[in-house]
Amino acid sequence: MRAIFGRKIGDLTELEELTEQAIKSGQQGQSYSVIKEVLLEGDEFHSLANDFFNDQPWITEEDGGVNENREVRCIRVINQDTGEKILVNNEGYTYARYVGIEND
């Protein structure tokens, strides 16, 4: 699986725009593996999506990074109401430092 990740992206709208531009320019993205899944209710998901810089209680310093296969270690965040998904690689921080959109 591959996804295009953006670093220090402010919100979901910005991420969607940057992802669209990257795809148009031919970027393939990075391989990733999901280390855990977090299911958020609609309001919680929208709170995250509106400000990726907010610390999240479900992100720990041990999450994120890269595994031995050079895959990005991600948290899959799922909107319980819509099924929309965001990938988070926090790189040791407690906020969504790198984010990507997971497509089915």
HELIX and SHEET records of a PDB file:
HELIX    1   1 LEU A   12  LYS A   24  1                                  13    
HELIX    2   2 GLY A   42  ASN A   50  1                                   9    
SHEET    1   A 6 ARG A   2  ALA A   3  0                                        
SHEET    2   A 6 GLN A  30  LEU A  40 -1                                        
SHEET    3   A 6 VAL A  72  ASN A  79  1                                        
SHEET    4   A 6 LYS A  85  ASN A  89 -1                                        
SHEET    5   A 6 TYR A  98  ILE A 101 -1                                        
SHEET    6   A 6 PHE A   5  ARG A   7 -1                                        
END                                                                             
